[in-house]
Amino acid sequence: MQPAPVDLLRAALPDPDPSRARALAKPFRQSAVLEALKAARSQPRFATPTLARFFRRKRSLGSRDRRAVQGAVFDIIRHESLLFHSGARDDAKMLAQWIAILEGDRLDQLTGSSPAEDLSLALSIGYRVAREWLDVLGPESAAKLAKVQATRAPTMVRANRLKCTRDDLQHRLSEEGIPTVQHAHAVDGLVVEKRAAFHTLASFRDGWFEVQDASSQRFVDALPLEEGQTVLDLCAGAGGKSLALAARGARVRAWDIRDSALDELEKRAHRAGAPIRIAPPEPAEVVVIDAPCSGTGRLRREPALRWKFEQDSLLPTQAELIVEGAALVKPGGLLAYATCSLQAAENEPPLPPAVADEFELIDSALLWPHLDEGDGFGWRTWRRA
């Protein structure tokens, strides 16, 4: 007997949840959902910060109201293509259809098309991306990915080895009323089991931990570093990987084109007790490139990334960074390239022909949200002759 085909079209639908449906029955919550979506759509490329500002300023929402409204807004963004396909052509109709789905509607009136088209609709992502994921994973695993991508990402923290162990941090957080579980694959990682205002915690102010996804932690842990080695973090941003590298005993030099990000890194480094030097690039034993990318590995965490996704638009920038980074690796040193993308074109960049013969690939990985308990994340590491 042949197994039933995988229903990719409905793969990302949540299980019925009448309590969530009832939570959205209140007219003022529905009004807030529609107001938030309108604000987000006014600047779709900046929807994430726009929504953050909206909820920060919407003081009329209590904590329960805020959770219900935020959840509905991000769920509608995650399922926008499927809702539109079902006939909901504006936000009010999408909200009504979403409530019906929570009540148990399985959109039985819809028929599937090709597997890739169905997955594209389920995830509200472009056809080429869906096709690639389906080819790599197969229908069953792709359906599991869709289910996970449509849920809220867990909050994860990294114990700062410069100040504590993971066990120490877990015990202290428990005393502060924050339950956690140890991540199975990130050696310093804890999964936070409830929402928390970290800035109010003494453990945070004392620099015992940083918020960092497990996949990013695993990338840093996978680097074959020796204590005291010089590491250049070429695209440091606000410093998540710089801080993790420093915690492993590296002498970190961090750089980014965004001054505001480096200002934040400086504050975080001071709190963590991490001796990170912020200065323009110069040759180092290890060069880390956390490249700007499509963010397809972070769709679970940042649903509105779908609204500014442009296929392959950052490949030229990534290629330029590889050229710049390779030139800065000292003989015998490492070039480590990473993205929070789940696309081969972004995760498997070619080395520039002028230096390709000097580098040997020594490690590569691609982590999937539904398989590896973290964001989607890929990396490649080369050693220079």
Phi and psi in degrees as a GROMACS rama.xvg file:
@    title "Ramachandran Plot"
@    xaxis  label "Phi"
@    yaxis  label "Psi"
@TYPE xy
-73.2129  136.076  GLN-2
-65.6969  150.84  PRO-3
-63.9469  140.116  ALA-4
-63.4485  149.677  PRO-5
-72.305  130.932  VAL-6
-86.9639  84.199  ASP-7
-69.1749  -28.2871  LEU-8
-60.6062  -36.9232  LEU-9
-107.048  14.0282  ARG-10
-63.0987  -29.5841  ALA-11
-94.6671  -1.1242  ALA-12
-66.9491  139.462  LEU-13
-75.0615  160.479  PRO-14
-65.071  150.186  ASP-15
-53.1837  139.352  PRO-16
-143.995  81.9606  ASP-17
-57.3319  -31.1307  PRO-18
-66.1141  -38.1426  SER-19
-69.3197  -36.6369  ARG-20
-62.0739  -44.5961  ALA-21
-63.7576  -35.1292  ARG-22
-63.6764  -26.347  ALA-23
-95.0631  5.14155  LEU-24
-77.1399  -19.7348  ALA-25
-70.6235  126.123  LYS-26
-56.7163  -37.3695  PRO-27
-70.2973  -28.4774  PHE-28
-71.906  -40.7763  ARG-29
-61.9527  -40.9175  GLN-30
-60.9784  -40.3279  SER-31
-67.7511  -37.3917  ALA-32
-59.6303  -47.9625  VAL-33
-67.2838  -36.6719  LEU-34
-65.1938  -41.9191  GLU-35
-65.5856  -43.5923  ALA-36
-63.4901  -37.9962  LEU-37
-62.9766  -42.8928  LYS-38
-62.7832  -43.1755  ALA-39
-64.4947  -40.3267  ALA-40
-73.1649  -16.6974  ARG-41
-66.7426  -27.3654  SER-42
-141.399  75.289  GLN-43
-58.8623  -31.6461  PRO-44
-69.9421  -20.6708  ARG-45
-118.581  31.2943  PHE-46
-62.3302  -37.6089  ALA-47
-63.5825  -53.5503  THR-48
-65.9812  -31.077  PRO-49
-62.5801  -43.8049  THR-50
-67.3704  -37.1535  LEU-51
-61.4501  -42.9767  ALA-52
-65.7148  -41.4268  ARG-53
-57.3873  -50.0517  PHE-54
-72.759  -27.4119  PHE-55
-67.541  -34.8163  ARG-56
-92.2004  -13.6066  ARG-57
-82.338  74.8591  LYS-58
-71.718  -15.122  ARG-59
-72.6774  -12.9199  SER-60
-90.1855  124.46  LEU-61
-74.1193  176.655  GLY-62
-62.9538  -41.4376  SER-63
-68.595  -40.0833  ARG-64
-60.0923  -45.1682  ASP-65
-61.2185  -44.0491  ARG-66
-62.6034  -42.254  ARG-67
-65.5071  -42.61  ALA-68
-70.2455  -47.3887  VAL-69
-58.2785  -45.2459  GLN-70
-58.7516  -43.2422  GLY-71
-67.0986  -41.2097  ALA-72
-60.6899  -50.0417  VAL-73
-70.3532  -32.551  PHE-74
-65.8547  -39.8419  ASP-75
-65.097  -39.764  ILE-76
-63.7557  -43.2662  ILE-77
-62.6446  -34.6835  ARG-78
-109.156  17.1595  HIS-79
-55.9152  -45.8572  GLU-80
-63.6685  -42.446  SER-81
-67.8497  -39.9125  LEU-82
-63.0517  -42.4019  LEU-83
-62.7777  -42.9555  PHE-84
-62.7478  -28.0004  HIS-85
-80.0498  -5.79673  SER-86
110.521  -2.00299  GLY-87
-84.4448  101.787  ALA-88
-102.602  4.95135  ARG-89
-145.858  170.933  ASP-90
-64.3906  -37.2002  ASP-91
-63.0667  -42.1669  ALA-92
-70.9706  -34.6788  LYS-93
-64.5056  -40.8329  MET-94
-63.4092  -44.1771  LEU-95
-62.5103  -41.5225  ALA-96
-67.5439  -36.4696  GLN-97
-65.0291  -41.3868  TRP-98
-62.0879  -40.0073  ILE-99
-63.2244  -37.8875  ALA-100
-64.0899  -42.6025  ILE-101
-63.4921  -29.1613  LEU-102
-79.5919  -11.0234  GLU-103
127.469  -4.0446  GLY-104
-64.393  125.104  ASP-105
-103.417  14.7171  ARG-106
54.1392  46.7276  LEU-107
-64.293  -17.4961  ASP-108
-73.4057  -14.2818  GLN-109
-88.8038  140.884  LEU-110
-113.056  147.341  THR-111
-75.8449  164.713  GLY-112
-117.133  -124.982  SER-113
-82.514  157.098  SER-114
-55.7243  -42.7426  PRO-115
-67.2722  -39.4176  ALA-116
-65.7591  -38.4669  GLU-117
-65.5577  -43.015  ASP-118
-65.8115  -37.4947  LEU-119
-60.2121  -44.3974  SER-120
-67.2591  -41.6143  LEU-121
-61.255  -37.6163  ALA-122
-99.3419  -3.34317  LEU-123
51.7413  48.5991  SER-124
-131.955  158.981  ILE-125
-60.8399  153.447  GLY-126
-59.8244  -43.1497  TYR-127
-61.5489  -39.8954  ARG-128
-65.6394  -46.8315  VAL-129
-60.157  -42.1293  ALA-130
-60.8533  -44.1047  ARG-131
-63.3202  -46.0315  GLU-132
-63.4073  -39.0411  TRP-133
-66.3793  -40.0936  LEU-134
-64.3556  -39.3031  ASP-135
-74.7255  -43.2859  VAL-136
-95.015  -29.7867  LEU-137
84.0898  162.647  GLY-138
-60.677  -44.3575  PRO-139
-66.2956  -46.373  GLU-140
-69.989  -34.338  SER-141
-63.8203  -37.9243  ALA-142
-64.3721  -38.6044  ALA-143
-66.6493  -38.9473  LYS-144
-59.7029  -46.0364  LEU-145
-59.573  -41.8261  ALA-146
-62.2429  -43.8702  LYS-147
-71.0721  -41.7933  VAL-148
-62.1954  -20.9428  GLN-149
-92.1551  10.1434  ALA-150
-115.602  163.073  THR-151
-69.2494  132.62  ARG-152
-71.8605  142.126  ALA-153
-70.9325  154.736  PRO-154
-88.8641  131.188  THR-155
-126.554  147.039  MET-156
-127.913  158.343  VAL-157
-116.29  123.742  ARG-158
-65.5218  132.669  ALA-159
-83.72  106.122  ASN-160
-60.2737  -20.4693  ARG-161
-69.5738  -17.2657  LEU-162
-129.075  -19.1366  LYS-163
-163.497  171.341  CYS-164
-98.3593  169.147  THR-165
-62.7373  -40.5315  ARG-166
-62.7112  -41.7199  ASP-167
-60.1606  -45.772  ASP-168
-64.5315  -43.8632  LEU-169
-59.6702  -41.8584  GLN-170
-65.1558  -43.406  HIS-171
-67.0667  -41.8017  ARG-172
-62.1995  -38.4517  LEU-173
-60.6553  -41.7012  SER-174
-65.073  -26.809  GLU-175
-88.9007  6.98375  GLU-176
84.5029  19.1825  GLY-177
-115.115  100.205  ILE-178
-74.0353  141.935  PRO-179
-140.538  162.749  THR-180
-127.609  149.205  VAL-181
-75.7544  134.638  GLN-182
-71.4453  141.168  HIS-183
-69.8357  -24.3392  ALA-184
-121.917  -22.1806  HIS-185
-94.9514  114.548  ALA-186
-65.8535  -24.2794  VAL-187
-108.407  6.89513  ASP-188
-91.8083  140.698  GLY-189
-125.952  138.247  LEU-190
-95.8621  123.113  VAL-191
-84.1765  128.693  VAL-192
-93.4619  -2.6954  GLU-193
-149.528  162.145  LYS-194
-65.4527  142.731  ARG-195
-148.182  142.708  ALA-196
-89.1236  90.5964  ALA-197
-60.5478  -34.1856  PHE-198
-63.7551  -15.1833  HIS-199
-87.9228  -8.26557  THR-200
-88.7208  136.89  LEU-201
-63.3492  -35.8638  ALA-202
-61.7205  -36.5989  SER-203
-70.8349  -46.663  PHE-204
-62.5019  -28.8682  ARG-205
-81.8031  -1.45664  ASP-206
79.3324  22.4605  GLY-207
-74.7818  -20.917  TRP-208
-153.58  163.056  PHE-209
-131.15  146.778  GLU-210
-74.2863  122.467  VAL-211
-159.808  129.215  GLN-212
-63.5638  150.292  ASP-213
-61.318  -35.7266  ALA-214
-65.7543  -40.3919  SER-215
-64.1775  -40.791  SER-216
-60.9132  -42.1918  GLN-217
-66.3563  -33.529  ARG-218
-60.4806  -49.1128  PHE-219
-63.2599  -41.5387  VAL-220
-63.4181  -29.4343  ASP-221
-77.5297  -16.3867  ALA-222
-69.9476  130.397  LEU-223
-78.2537  72.2134  PRO-224
-89.2992  150.51  LEU-225
-111.115  141.162  GLU-226
-58.1992  133.932  GLU-227
91.3477  -6.10228  GLY-228
-66.1015  149.457  GLN-229
-85.525  130.097  THR-230
-124.968  128.37  VAL-231
-100.91  116.726  LEU-232
-95.1533  99.899  ASP-233
-75.2315  -30.0032  LEU-234
-123.531  65.7123  CYS-235
-69.7235  -27.9003  ALA-236
57.2528  -136.809  GLY-237
-84.1308  3.24911  ALA-238
99.1031  15.925  GLY-239
-55.8359  -47.2382  GLY-240
-77.5746  -33.4749  LYS-241
-58.1069  -44.3416  SER-242
-65.6547  -41.2426  LEU-243
-67.0711  -37.4636  ALA-244
-65.4295  -42.8788  LEU-245
-63.2807  -36.2778  ALA-246
-66.3202  -21.6614  ALA-247
-86.9202  0.817142  ARG-248
97.671  7.93658  GLY-249
-78.6411  152.706  ALA-250
-93.8258  104.024  ARG-251
-98.0918  133.587  VAL-252
-115.545  121.486  ARG-253
-114.199  142.195  ALA-254
-148.25  148.163  TRP-255
-158.586  153.618  ASP-256
-78.4208  -9.885  ILE-257
-100.721  111.052  ARG-258
-61.8435  -37.419  ASP-259
-63.5333  -36.6469  SER-260
-66.3341  -41.0156  ALA-261
-67.8618  -32.1988  LEU-262
-62.8868  -42.0078  ASP-263
-66.2061  -40.5112  GLU-264
-59.5679  -41.8501  LEU-265
-60.9661  -41.3348  GLU-266
-65.1661  -43.978  LYS-267
-66.3025  -39.145  ARG-268
-64.0097  -39.4299  ALA-269
-63.3753  -44.8457  HIS-270
-64.2347  -37.4831  ARG-271
-82.0043  -10.4903  ALA-272
68.7409  31.0696  GLY-273
-98.7508  122.25  ALA-274
-78.9628  73.9708  PRO-275
-101.333  131.098  ILE-276
-100.251  125.817  ARG-277
-98.2525  113.58  ILE-278
-162.968  159.325  ALA-279
-59.3966  157.495  PRO-280
-61.8382  144.538  PRO-281
-150.604  161.504  GLU-282
-54.351  143.776  PRO-283
-145.908  164.58  ALA-284
-71.0649  -30.5986  GLU-285
-133.526  129.41  VAL-286
-117.554  123.468  VAL-287
-109.151  128.312  VAL-288
-119.017  102.017  ILE-289
-92.4638  88.0706  ASP-290
-74.3104  145.332  ALA-291
-61.1576  141.24  PRO-292
-152.41  -177.16  CYS-293
-66.3265  -24.8293  SER-294
76.6502  18.2794  GLY-295
-64.63  -18.1044  THR-296
-79.0462  -11.0252  GLY-297
-109.745  12.6287  ARG-298
-59.5991  -32.2733  LEU-299
-65.285  -38.2247  ARG-300
-85.0062  -30.8339  ARG-301
-134.683  77.6225  GLU-302
-55.6556  -34.3667  PRO-303
-72.5954  -2.43884  ALA-304
-57.3248  -26.096  LEU-305
-56.9222  -31.9403  ARG-306
-77.806  -13.7315  TRP-307
-121.095  12.7574  LYS-308
-69.7366  128.762  PHE-309
-131.241  115.636  GLU-310
-55.3559  125.405  GLN-311
65.5856  10.848  ASP-312
-67.771  -23.6059  SER-313
-101.619  4.03599  LEU-314
-59.2684  -41.6861  LEU-315
-61.6414  -40.9532  PRO-316
-63.7219  -42.1944  THR-317
-62.9695  -40.3897  GLN-318
-64.4553  -40.4709  ALA-319
-63.5555  -39.5948  GLU-320
-67.2449  -36.5664  LEU-321
-61.9167  -44.1821  ILE-322
-60.7724  -47.5561  VAL-323
-64.3967  -44.4465  GLU-324
-66.0268  -42.3661  GLY-325
-59.8584  -37.5594  ALA-326
-68.3909  -18.7229  ALA-327
-97.431  -3.44227  LEU-328
-81.478  126.385  VAL-329
-70.8998  155.817  LYS-330
-53.5726  133.497  PRO-331
82.4635  -3.14167  GLY-332
-88.2092  -176.488  GLY-333
-114.768  142.802  LEU-334
-115.433  117.131  LEU-335
-117.746  122.566  ALA-336
-118.773  133.247  TYR-337
-142.633  152.236  ALA-338
-142.408  158.081  THR-339
-96.8326  49.0924  CYS-340
-117.887  154.81  SER-341
-115.652  30.8493  LEU-342
-118.009  132.395  GLN-343
-60.0136  -38.5998  ALA-344
-60.5563  -32.346  ALA-345
-88.1884  -27.105  GLU-346
-92.7518  -12.4308  ASN-347
-125.028  60.3603  GLU-348
-72.6591  141.775  PRO-349
-76.2987  144.486  PRO-350
-73.1391  149.873  LEU-351
-60.9382  137.466  PRO-352
-53.141  -33.0872  PRO-353
-63.8817  -24.211  ALA-354
-123.715  -0.85588  VAL-355
-56.4109  -37.2032  ALA-356
-70.3129  -16.2209  ASP-357
-87.1353  -12.0427  GLU-358
-117.766  141.502  PHE-359
-119.485  128.119  GLU-360
-69.0994  124.32  LEU-361
-115.862  -13.212  ILE-362
-161.762  145.62  ASP-363
-155.503  152.19  SER-364
-158.192  154.073  ALA-365
-137.938  117.267  LEU-366
-102.176  133.659  LEU-367
-108.741  140.997  TRP-368
-56.5794  -38.1784  PRO-369
-84.5391  -9.75523  HIS-370
-110.563  -26.9888  LEU-371
-122.198  9.27869  ASP-372
56.8981  50.5653  GLU-373
-173.635  -172.912  GLY-374
-67.4098  159.064  ASP-375
-67.0011  133.579  GLY-376
-160.369  136.117  PHE-377
-130.37  151.68  GLY-378
-150.893  158.76  TRP-379
-139.891  138.523  ARG-380
-128.846  130.376  THR-381
-117.596  150.26  TRP-382
-110.17  134.348  ARG-383
-85.6184  139.242  ARG-384
